[in-house]
Each structure stands twice: as C-alpha cells, then as structure tokens.
Amino acid sequence: MADLNRPVPGGFDPEVVQRAIDSGALLETSGGLIAAEPLALPSGVDGEALLLHEKNLLAAVLRGSGDQKQRWGQFRRAIGLRFDEAVPAGLWLDPGHRALALEIDELYRGERDLALLNAHSLREGLQQRALDGRFRGSIQQLETTLSALLAWGEDGALHPELEFELACQLFQSAKARALFYPGLRRLLGRERCDGAIDTELEQCRALLNEATAITAGRFRQSIAVCSASDAATESIALASLPQEQRPKPISTGIPSLDMDMRGGILPGTGESTWVLAARSGVGKTTLAIAAAMGLAINGASVLVLSCELSRRAIGARLLSHYCRRAAGSYRSSYCTNDLEGRGRVIEGPELEQLTGWAAQFSEGIAPNGAPMGKVLYQSQFAATVEDLAALVEDCKSAHPDLAAVVLDHFHAMGPTAGYGSNTTAELAARAMAIKAMAGRCELDAFVVAQLNRGAYGNPTGPDVSHLAGTSELERYASAVWLVDRPKLDEFSPAKPGVLEVHHGKFRHGQMAGGNDLSKTTIRLDRGHCYLEADEGRRVFNGSDLYPGVECL
C-alpha cells in the first residue's frame, strides 16, 4: 500500500489505480471503484450492532431458492432510490458486505448475465466471470461473505430479525443512528462555547435531514430546483439539435391513437398517462394489446400487466398478434384461442411455421427482420396500484430501456387499504399513483379503464364524464380514448370488429391537418388482437408506419 500513498507526478497515474485493484485495496464495480477496507466509524457508533443489521438484511435477501429481486427492489424503494440509481457503497461498513451488496444490485439492475437473484445464481455468476477474466476483485472475499450469510440463522436458534421487512427497518434505523448521534454529540460538546448559534443549528438540521432521508425513503434524493440559465441552456441545446439527431416518436401502430400522441411515444422522456376506456366486452384489452405490440415491433420496450387475464392468456394474445402480422393477410390459424390450447390442434406444416415465428418473436426479431423492443408481461390478479407500481419500478431498474407499460385495467385493481367505503377517494388516489409512477420511471402508462352505465345508449356516444368512479383519471391523462360499438339502430347488430374511437381528450392537440377529429372508426381482428383498418390512417397518408392497415 506504500505505492498508493506516494504522490504521483502530473496527478493521475492509471498504473497506481491498477496496482490498487490487483492488490485488493480497491474493488472495480459498474458504479466505479470502491474501497476494500472497512469504513472508518465516528467515535461512539456501535460498529458491531451495525454489522449485525447489515448481515441480517443481506441474509434475508439471499435466503431461499427462488428469485429474490422483489425483496431487493423493496429495500431500494425503502431508502428512496430511483430506477437509475445504484445502491451507494457507503451504506455498508464491512467490505465483504459492500462488495456483495453491489453485486446483488448490479444483477438486479440487469447488468449481469443472470435472470434470477439468489445466492446460487450469484455464486455461479461470479465463478463464471472469474473464469472468463471479467471479474476484478477478490472472489475469496465474496465467497467467504456469501457463505457466512447463508450460514447465518441456520444454527437452530430463533432469528425473527431475518424476516425481510423487519430486517430492512432495523437496518435503516441503525444506519440513521450511526449518521445522526455522533454529530449530535459533537454539537452538544459545543454547548458552553461562545459564538453564534446559527452555524450549530444549520449543522443540526443537516444531520437530521441526512438521518431522516434513510428512514423516510429519501436517501440520495437531494431536493434541487432549476434556474433561468438551466432553461436557457437546455432549450437552446434542444432547439439547435439537427433534425436527423432528434429522437423520433415510436408509433403504436394505431393511427387513431398516434394522432393524439404527436406520433407516438419518445422513450426516455415519457411521463404521460393515456387512457383507453370502454364498456365490458367492447374490445379495450384487444386494442391495448395491439398498441403494445405495435410499440414493441417499432422498437420500444413494453410491459403488459393485467389484473384480469392469466399469464397464459396474455402471452397467447401477444404471440397471436405477431403471427397475424407475420402472415401478412388474414388467416384463421394462430388465433388467441388456438394458442391458449382451447381451439383446434395446430400440427404439420402449420406447427412448423408457428414454431419459426415463435422463435423469431422470442429472439426479438420483428416480422420484417428488424430488431424489436422487449416484450414483458405478467398477470397480477386484483393487485393494488402500489403492488403494480412496485413491479413497474423493479422492471424499470432491471430493464432501463423500458418505455411503456400497459395496465389492464384500472377498475380491476385491488382496493388500497385505508379508504373503507370511500371508493371515489380511493380511485382518485389510484389515478395519482399511476401518474406519479410514470413520472418516476420516465415511461408512458397506457391505462385501460371501464365506462359507467351512463355510456349505455348515450345518443352522442361516450365521453370523459362516463369514466367510472373518478374524474382524476381524465385530469392526469394526456389523451382519453373512449371506444364503442357503432349501431345503425337498436334493432341492427353491430358489425364484427368495427369500433368507434371517441377522442375525449387530447392535451397536446391532434396531428389532423388543423382539424379536430372527435371520432374515428377502426376495424379489429379480435382473434389476433390486430388492427386491420383505421379511418385515422388518412392523417398519415404516405407513411410506412402502418403496413397492412387500410384506410376506412
């Protein structure tokens, strides 16, 4: 270590840094270099107690053979980290705990070639990276730490502190005490000193804020405001950016939606909620799946979460859309029922073709051969909005390119505790939570919703006042589409697949040549969740964004 303390002529010498890494004094992580030595504790801090809480927390995360990403995500949210922030190395006193925690966090954020977060995956991944020459650090240190954590609590004694939520809370409290009390003692030592008290009050306030940040979920989230110079700098940079370098909106593949979205979504800048509402059975989920697949095929990564459909049903709808697009024309084969195993048996040449398309879909290759965005989905029956928001934040951390989420649907979510029979207030809070989630995660949220009974038989069709339960959903939305089945009269059946999209709100205006289109007609192949025709197609005449979509 003597070389590390010797002044380096010129300031920075990469060889010194490399020697520190090779000697184990520094550990190289995706978040930068961290010290491999124990952190110095202020006097008066109980280091043994803090180490115990570190051990309890990490052991509680690593216990079990399943995927523990949800637990680590819960810890990250508890201390207030954004999806794009790494867990700080300074949280951990023990160097082994520090290195292992950063490995866990990097796996969680999708920076490792592993799908599962558990002790076995960590161990296998570390060994493989060491064999490939991709690991910079001490395998022995991590293996020793990991073994000690796995053995912790297996001595037959009762260890209630290894229950994860309790371990998380105790760790936060212990860390806050380690931050606050030493500074408080220093301040008390100045009690009898002359001098202005303003400085001491300011130091006390800073200590309190730092300790509160970790217990109240605001750790590393400094409150900052922007100035006039920030506005000027950013605006000039954006305004002068050449056209070919500007991000292009990614289309949903549905002209009637794109026209209210200024062409589609912009990945990395999303914060909007888009509401797609209809009565039961009209086809709102079908249209939402078509939009999700349109975004994915055009290059955006999408997450579909349903509180109504099973995981099997969601996957079948996504693949069915892909097959319909790959076929290039209508075919009754490969519809949703077939792919759920409820239709006819697919065999022979048709099965071979389905297998080929499914392989392309799995590999993220669009029917035209271009790369697709990721297609992610999950079934969450009766989940609360808090559960769904946590899942989205976890997914965004693991997949930073996630650009949009489809929530199916708003009124099928489970009730949040604390509202009792006040459904209106609960739904209003639910709408606000979705808007906040979209902003925190920098993505677009497509919210499928239910219309109330007032929409039945309304002579002018549905409007935003027919959104069931709350007006807050419309307030936070950038656009609201109300979908209905058109009928010539009460005695004539509706045409199969033909729907009216009532444009109830479009905050940013419409791409309609200066005309506001209050209603457009579309035609869906419902069996494949696929858009066949759209009256709004004429707004995009000459565009190749909508292959195979007719203009009604």
C-alpha positions in Angstrom: 0.0 0.0 0.0 3.0 2.3 0.2 2.8 3.0 -3.6 -0.7 4.3 -3.1 0.4 7.0 -0.7 3.3 8.2 -2.9 2.5 11.5 -4.8 2.0 10.9 -8.5 3.7 13.5 -10.8 1.1 15.0 -13.0 -1.8 14.0 -10.7 -3.2 10.7 -12.1 -1.4 7.5 -12.9 -3.5 4.6 -14.2 -0.8 2.1 -13.1 -1.3 3.1 -9.5 -5.0 2.5 -9.7 -4.4 -0.8 -11.4 -2.0 -1.9 -8.7 -4.6 -1.0 -6.1 -7.1 -3.2 -7.9 -4.7 -6.0 -8.3 -3.7 -5.9 -4.6 -7.4 -5.9 -3.5 -7.3 -2.4 -2.0 -9.9 -1.3 -4.5 -12.8 -3.2 -6.0 -14.0 -2.4 -9.5 -17.8 -2.3 -10.0 -20.1 -0.9 -12.6 -20.7 2.0 -10.3 -16.9 2.8 -10.1 -14.1 1.9 -7.8 -14.8 1.3 -4.1 -12.5 0.8 -1.1 -12.0 -2.8 0.1 -11.1 -1.6 3.6 -13.6 -1.2 6.4 -15.1 2.3 6.6 -14.0 4.4 9.5 -16.7 4.9 12.0 -17.1 8.1 14.1 -16.5 7.6 17.8 -19.5 6.5 19.8 -21.0 4.4 16.9 -21.6 0.7 17.8 -20.0 -0.9 14.8 -20.9 -4.4 15.9 -24.6 -3.6 16.0 -24.4 -2.0 12.6 -22.6 -5.0 11.2 -25.3 -7.3 12.6 -28.0 -5.4 10.9 -26.1 -5.5 7.6 -25.8 -9.2 8.0 -29.5 -9.6 8.8 -30.6 -7.6 5.8 -28.3 -9.3 3.2 -29.1 -12.8 4.7 -32.8 -12.1 4.5 -32.5 -11.1 0.8 -30.4 -14.2 -0.1 -32.4 -16.8 1.7 -34.5 -19.2 -0.4 -34.0 -20.7 -3.8 -36.4 -18.5 -5.8 -35.9 -15.2 -7.4 -35.3 -12.5 -4.7 -35.5 -9.4 -6.9 -38.7 -8.3 -5.3 -37.0 -8.2 -1.9 -34.1 -6.2 -3.1 -36.4 -3.8 -5.0 -38.4 -3.3 -1.8 -35.1 -2.4 0.0 -34.2 0.1 -2.7 -37.6 1.7 -2.6 -37.4 1.8 1.2 -34.3 4.0 1.1 -35.7 6.1 -1.8 -33.5 5.1 -4.8 -34.7 5.9 -8.4 -34.6 3.2 -11.0 -31.4 4.6 -12.5 -29.5 4.9 -9.2 -27.2 2.3 -7.8 -27.2 1.3 -4.1 -24.4 3.5 -2.6 -21.2 1.7 -1.5 -21.1 4.0 1.6 -24.1 2.3 3.1 -22.0 -0.8 4.1 -19.5 -0.9 6.9 -18.0 -4.3 6.1 -16.0 -4.5 2.8 -17.4 -8.0 2.1 -20.9 -6.9 2.7 -20.2 -3.8 0.5 -18.9 -5.9 -2.4 -21.7 -8.5 -2.2 -24.4 -5.8 -2.0 -23.1 -4.1 -5.1 -23.0 -7.5 -6.9 -26.7 -8.0 -5.9 -27.6 -4.5 -7.1 -25.9 -4.9 -10.4 -27.6 -8.2 -11.0 -30.9 -6.6 -10.0 -30.4 -3.7 -12.5 -29.8 -6.1 -15.4 -26.0 -5.7 -15.5 -25.2 -9.4 -15.2 -25.9 -12.3 -17.5 -28.3 -13.8 -15.0 -32.1 -13.9 -14.7 -32.5 -14.9 -11.1 -31.3 -13.1 -8.0 -30.4 -15.7 -5.3 -27.3 -17.0 -3.6 -26.8 -19.9 -6.1 -27.0 -17.5 -9.1 -24.6 -15.1 -7.6 -22.1 -17.8 -6.8 -22.3 -19.4 -10.3 -22.1 -16.0 -12.0 -19.1 -14.9 -10.0 -17.2 -18.1 -10.8 -18.0 -17.9 -14.5 -16.9 -14.3 -14.7 -13.7 -15.2 -12.9 -13.0 -18.0 -15.4 -13.7 -15.6 -18.3 -11.4 -12.9 -16.9 -14.3 -10.5 -16.5 -14.2 -10.2 -12.7 -12.0 -7.6 -10.9 -11.8 -8.2 -7.2 -11.5 -10.9 -4.6 -13.5 -14.0 -5.3 -12.4 -15.4 -1.9 -13.7 -12.3 -0.1 -17.1 -12.6 -1.7 -17.3 -16.4 -1.3 -16.4 -16.1 2.4 -19.0 -13.3 2.9 -21.7 -15.3 1.0 -21.0 -18.5 2.9 -21.2 -16.6 6.2 -24.5 -15.0 5.3 -26.0 -18.3 4.2 -25.0 -20.0 7.4 -26.4 -17.1 9.4 -29.7 -18.2 11.0 -29.2 -21.9 10.3 -27.9 -22.6 13.8 -31.3 -23.8 15.0 -32.0 -20.7 17.1 -34.9 -18.3 16.5 -33.9 -15.3 14.4 -37.0 -13.2 13.9 -34.8 -10.3 12.7 -34.2 -12.3 9.5 -37.7 -11.7 8.4 -37.1 -9.3 5.5 -39.3 -6.3 6.3 -38.2 -6.2 9.9 -34.5 -6.6 8.8 -34.9 -3.7 6.4 -36.5 -1.4 9.0 -33.8 -2.3 11.6 -31.0 -1.7 9.1 -32.5 1.7 8.2 -32.8 2.7 11.9 -29.3 1.5 12.8 -27.8 3.4 9.8 -29.7 6.6 10.7 -28.4 6.4 14.3 -24.8 5.9 13.0 -25.3 9.1 10.9 -27.0 11.2 13.5 -25.8 10.5 17.0 -22.0 11.1 16.6 -22.7 14.5 15.0 -25.2 15.3 17.8 -22.6 14.5 20.4 -20.2 16.9 18.7 -22.8 19.6 18.8 -23.5 19.0 22.4 -19.8 19.3 23.2 -20.0 22.9 22.0 -22.9 23.8 24.3 -20.8 26.0 26.5 -18.8 27.6 23.8 -19.3 31.3 22.9 -20.3 32.1 19.3 -23.3 32.4 17.1 -25.8 29.5 17.3 -26.8 29.8 13.6 -23.9 27.6 12.4 -24.7 24.9 15.0 -28.4 25.0 14.1 -27.6 24.6 10.5 -25.3 21.6 11.3 -28.0 20.0 13.4 -30.6 20.5 10.6 -28.2 18.9 8.1 -27.6 15.9 10.4 -31.4 15.5 11.0 -32.1 15.6 7.2 -29.4 13.1 6.5 -30.7 10.6 9.1 -34.3 11.2 8.1 -33.5 10.6 4.4 -32.6 6.9 5.0 -35.6 6.1 7.2 -38.2 8.1 5.2 -37.1 6.8 1.8 -35.3 9.9 0.5 -31.8 8.7 0.7 -29.6 10.3 -2.0 -32.5 12.3 -3.3 -31.4 15.8 -2.9 -34.0 18.5 -3.5 -32.9 20.8 -6.3 -34.6 23.5 -8.3 -33.6 24.7 -11.8 -32.7 28.3 -12.7 -33.3 30.5 -15.7 -29.8 29.5 -17.0 -30.8 25.9 -16.9 -33.9 26.6 -19.0 -31.9 28.7 -21.5 -29.1 26.1 -21.8 -31.4 23.1 -22.2 -33.8 24.8 -24.6 -31.1 26.1 -26.9 -29.5 22.6 -27.0 -32.8 21.0 -27.9 -33.8 23.7 -30.4 -30.4 23.6 -32.3 -30.3 19.8 -32.4 -30.2 18.7 -36.1 -33.4 17.0 -37.3 -31.6 13.7 -38.0 -30.3 13.6 -34.4 -33.7 14.3 -32.8 -35.5 11.3 -31.2 -38.3 10.0 -33.4 -41.7 9.2 -31.9 -42.3 5.4 -31.8 -45.7 4.6 -33.2 -48.3 2.4 -31.5 -49.2 1.1 -35.0 -52.7 2.5 -34.5 -53.3 5.9 -36.3 -56.3 6.8 -34.2 -54.1 6.8 -31.1 -50.9 8.2 -32.7 -52.7 11.3 -33.9 -53.4 12.3 -30.3 -49.9 11.4 -29.2 -47.9 13.6 -31.6 -46.9 10.5 -33.5 -46.2 8.1 -30.6 -44.0 7.9 -27.5 -40.5 9.1 -27.0 -38.5 6.5 -25.0 -36.5 8.0 -22.1 -38.7 11.1 -21.9 -42.0 9.5 -21.0 -44.2 10.7 -18.2 -47.7 10.6 -19.7 -50.7 8.5 -19.0 -53.0 7.6 -21.8 -56.5 6.3 -21.0 -58.3 3.7 -23.2 -61.8 3.2 -21.9 -64.9 1.1 -23.0 -67.8 -0.9 -21.6 -67.2 -4.6 -20.8 -66.7 -6.8 -23.9 -66.3 -4.0 -26.4 -62.6 -4.7 -27.0 -60.5 -2.3 -24.9 -58.0 -5.0 -23.9 -57.7 -6.2 -27.5 -56.9 -2.6 -28.6 -54.4 -2.2 -25.8 -52.6 -5.4 -26.7 -52.5 -4.2 -30.4 -50.9 -0.9 -29.2 -48.4 -2.7 -27.0 -47.3 -5.0 -29.8 -47.2 -2.0 -32.3 -44.8 -0.2 -30.0 -42.6 -3.3 -29.5 -42.4 -4.1 -33.2 -41.5 -0.5 -33.8 -38.6 -0.7 -31.3 -40.0 0.3 -27.9 -39.7 -2.0 -24.8 -43.1 -2.6 -23.3 -44.5 -4.2 -20.1 -48.1 -5.5 -20.1 -49.7 -6.1 -16.7 -53.2 -7.5 -16.4 -55.4 -7.8 -13.3 -57.9 -9.8 -15.3 -56.1 -12.1 -17.7 -53.9 -15.1 -16.8 -50.3 -15.1 -17.8 -51.1 -17.8 -20.4 -53.8 -15.6 -21.9 -51.6 -12.5 -22.1 -48.8 -14.4 -23.8 -51.2 -16.0 -26.3 -52.5 -12.6 -27.3 -49.1 -11.1 -27.8 -47.8 -14.0 -30.0 -51.2 -14.2 -31.9 -50.7 -10.6 -32.9 -47.1 -11.3 -34.0 -48.3 -14.3 -36.1 -51.1 -12.3 -37.8 -48.6 -9.6 -38.7 -46.0 -12.1 -40.0 -48.7 -13.8 -42.1 -49.3 -10.5 -44.0 -53.0 -11.3 -44.5 -55.9 -12.7 -42.5 -55.7 -16.4 -41.6 -57.9 -18.1 -39.0 -54.9 -20.0 -37.8 -52.9 -19.0 -34.7 -55.7 -17.0 -33.1 -55.7 -16.5 -29.3 -57.9 -19.5 -28.7 -55.6 -21.7 -30.6 -52.5 -20.5 -28.8 -54.3 -20.9 -25.4 -54.9 -24.6 -26.3 -58.7 -24.1 -26.5 -59.1 -24.1 -30.3 -58.2 -26.6 -32.9 -55.0 -28.6 -32.8 -52.1 -27.0 -34.7 -49.9 -29.6 -36.4 -47.9 -30.4 -39.5 -46.7 -27.5 -41.7 -48.7 -25.0 -39.7 -47.0 -26.1 -36.5 -43.6 -25.7 -38.2 -44.5 -22.2 -39.3 -45.8 -21.3 -35.9 -42.5 -22.6 -34.3 -40.5 -20.5 -36.7 -42.5 -17.3 -35.9 -42.4 -18.1 -32.2 -38.6 -18.4 -32.4 -38.3 -15.0 -34.1 -40.6 -13.5 -31.5 -38.5 -15.0 -28.7 -35.3 -13.6 -30.2 -36.8 -10.1 -30.5 -36.9 -10.1 -34.3 -39.8 -8.3 -35.9 -41.7 -9.9 -38.9 -39.8 -7.6 -41.3 -36.4 -8.7 -39.8 -35.8 -5.5 -37.8 -35.0 -5.7 -34.1 -37.9 -5.3 -31.7 -38.1 -3.8 -28.3 -38.5 -6.1 -25.3 -42.0 -7.6 -24.7 -42.5 -8.2 -21.0 -45.8 -9.2 -19.3 -47.3 -10.6 -16.1 -50.6 -11.5 -14.6 -51.4 -9.7 -11.3 -55.0 -10.6 -10.3 -56.5 -8.0 -8.1 -53.2 -6.4 -7.3 -53.3 -2.9 -5.7 -51.9 0.1 -7.5 -49.0 0.1 -5.0 -48.1 -3.5 -5.9 -48.2 -2.7 -9.6 -46.2 0.4 -9.2 -43.5 -1.5 -7.3 -43.4 -4.2 -10.0 -43.0 -1.5 -12.7 -40.2 0.2 -10.8 -38.4 -3.2 -10.3 -38.8 -3.9 -14.0 -37.5 -0.4 -15.0 -34.5 -0.9 -12.8 -33.7 -4.3 -14.4 -34.6 -3.0 -18.0 -33.7 0.7 -18.2 -34.9 0.8 -21.8 -38.5 0.1 -20.7 -40.5 2.8 -22.4 -44.2 2.0 -21.8 -46.4 0.0 -19.6 -50.0 -1.2 -20.2 -52.2 -1.5 -17.1 -55.2 -3.7 -17.7 -57.2 -2.5 -16.1 -57.8 0.5 -13.7 -61.0 -0.7 -12.2 -59.9 -4.4 -11.7 -57.1 -3.4 -9.4 -57.5 -4.4 -5.7 -58.5 -1.7 -3.3 -55.9 0.1 -1.3 -56.3 -0.2 2.5 -57.4 2.8 4.5 -60.2 4.2 2.3 -63.0 2.0 3.6 -66.2 2.6 1.6 -64.9 5.9 0.1 -64.4 4.4 -3.4 -64.2 7.8 -5.1 -61.3 8.9 -3.0 -59.5 5.6 -3.4 -59.9 5.7 -7.2 -58.6 9.3 -7.2 -55.5 8.3 -5.2 -55.1 5.3 -7.6 -55.0 7.7 -10.6 -52.5 9.9 -8.9 -50.3 7.0 -8.0 -50.2 5.9 -11.7 -49.3 9.3 -12.9 -46.5 9.6 -10.2 -45.2 6.1 -11.3 -45.0 7.2 -14.9 -43.0 10.3 -13.9 -40.6 8.5 -11.6 -39.9 5.8 -14.1 -39.8 8.1 -17.1 -42.2 6.0 -19.2 -45.6 6.2 -20.8 -48.5 4.4 -19.0 -51.5 3.1 -21.0 -54.3 2.7 -18.6 -57.3 0.6 -19.7 -60.5 1.6 -17.8 -64.2 0.9 -17.5 -67.1 3.2 -18.5 -70.0 3.6 -16.2 -73.7 2.9 -17.0 -74.2 6.4 -18.4 -72.4 5.4 -21.5 -75.0 2.8 -22.4 -77.3 4.1 -25.1 -76.0 7.6 -24.9 -77.1 9.2 -28.2 -73.8 11.0 -28.9 -71.6 8.2 -27.7 -69.4 8.0 -24.6 -67.5 11.0 -23.3 -65.0 11.6 -20.4 -67.8 12.1 -17.9 -68.6 8.4 -18.3 -65.3 7.2 -16.8 -66.3 5.1 -13.9 -65.7 6.3 -10.4 -63.4 9.4 -10.6 -62.6 12.4 -12.8 -59.0 12.3 -11.7 -58.2 9.7 -14.3 -59.1 12.1 -17.0 -57.4 15.0 -15.3 -54.0 13.3 -15.3 -54.3 11.8 -18.8 -52.6 13.3 -21.9 -55.3 11.7 -24.0 -58.5 9.8 -23.4 -60.0 7.4 -26.0 -63.5 6.1 -25.4 -64.3 3.0 -27.5 -67.8 1.9 -28.5 -69.5 -0.4 -31.0 -71.4 1.6 -33.7 -75.0 0.6 -34.5 -77.3 1.9 -37.2 -80.3 1.5 -34.8 -81.3 -0.5 -31.8 -82.5 -3.4 -33.9 -79.4 -3.9 -36.1 -76.4 -5.9 -34.8 -73.0 -4.2 -34.7 -70.6 -5.1 -37.5 -68.0 -7.6 -36.3 -64.8 -5.9 -35.3 -65.8 -2.4 -36.2 -65.4 0.1 -33.3 -65.7 3.9 -32.9 -62.9 5.7 -31.1 -64.2 8.9 -29.5 -61.4 11.3 -28.9 -62.5 12.6 -25.5 -59.3 14.5 -24.7 -56.0 15.3 -26.5 -53.9 17.6 -24.4 -51.3 18.2 -27.0 -53.6 18.7 -29.9 -54.1 16.4 -32.9 -52.0 15.6 -35.9 -55.0 16.1 -38.1 -54.1 18.9 -40.5 -55.6 21.5 -38.3 -58.9 19.7 -38.0 -60.1 18.2 -34.6 -61.4 14.7 -35.2 -63.8 13.9 -32.4 -64.5 10.4 -33.7 -62.7 7.8 -35.9 -63.7 4.3 -36.9 -61.4 1.3 -36.7 -61.7 -2.4 -37.5 -60.0 -5.1 -35.4 -59.3 -8.7 -36.0 -60.2 -9.6 -32.4 -59.0 -13.1 -32.6 -55.4 -11.9 -33.2 -55.6 -8.5 -31.4 -54.7 -6.9 -34.7 -55.7 -3.6 -36.3 -56.9 -4.2 -39.8 -58.3 -0.7 -40.8 -58.4 2.8 -39.3 -60.1 5.9 -40.5 -57.3 7.9 -38.9 -54.9 6.3 -41.5 -55.7 9.2 -43.9 -53.9 11.6 -41.5 -50.7 9.6 -42.2 -51.1 9.2 -45.9 -47.7 8.3 -47.4 -46.4 7.0 -44.1 -45.0 3.4 -43.9 -45.7 3.2 -40.2 -48.8 1.1 -40.7 -48.1 -1.8 -43.1 -51.3 -3.7 -43.9 -53.6 -1.1 -42.2 -56.4 0.0 -44.6 -57.9 3.5 -44.5 -61.6 3.2 -43.7 
